[in-house]
Amino acid sequence: MDKQTQVENANRNSDRFLTAFHRIEQAMKDIIGAKDHLSFFRLIELSKRKNATIRRFENDLREFSTLRNAIVHQRTSTEYAIAEPHDEIVESIEAIEQELTKPITVGEMFARKVSTLQASDTLKEALLVIRDKQYTQIPIYKDNKFVGLLTAIGIMFWVANRVETGDISWEIDLETILQHEKKKENHLFVPRNLSIFEAEEMFKDAIAKGRRLEALLITDENGLVGIVTPLDLMKIET
């Protein structure tokens, strides 16, 4: 690769970096509704209070701000910049810009037909769903009204409390089982446009508060349209 080609590639990197940087800057202004000029660091501080993507990449964004200043203030001409970002840096900031401006949502990733049962259905029917579909969380309805999220852990607690007495019936109704869920508030309803990062934070916040959050139930105008579990999010990361 000759010197001229190297310079052209470098310029493309700095231009790409600055383009992504300015888009992130504008996105943060939009998040907080900023009209006046604010420093990039100040934009991070304010917008991270409202946006999970900013919180997730806060440290990266601060480092990018330092690099941006080096690129802008050390240019020797409009064609050449002394501080040039490597390819992986450019790709990283562009990826963050995409995450911020076009976030992946729970609706995109996890919208699907959800298996549900009625409160009048039996424990046997729930266990068959768990066995056949490998589900560990089942939304329970009474007619068209949601009454709770049945979980494998909840069933385990119910059985454990009856081991000594042997008072275990597979024909017991699920409404009764739900009353024995250790934590009844084991779910949250979320809109389908919730970002993946916001979903992750909800599970982490629940753990920090000592709460057992089993699932996020995705809803829209049509009702229940999907479900997200901690395991689902772990699969994405791996």
Beta strands, then each sheet from edge to edge (+ up, - down):
strand 1: 117-118
strand 2: 137-142
strand 3: 145-151
strand 4: 187-191
strand 5: 215-220
strand 6: 223-228
sheet 1: 1+ 2+ 3-
sheet 2: 4+ 5+ 6-
end
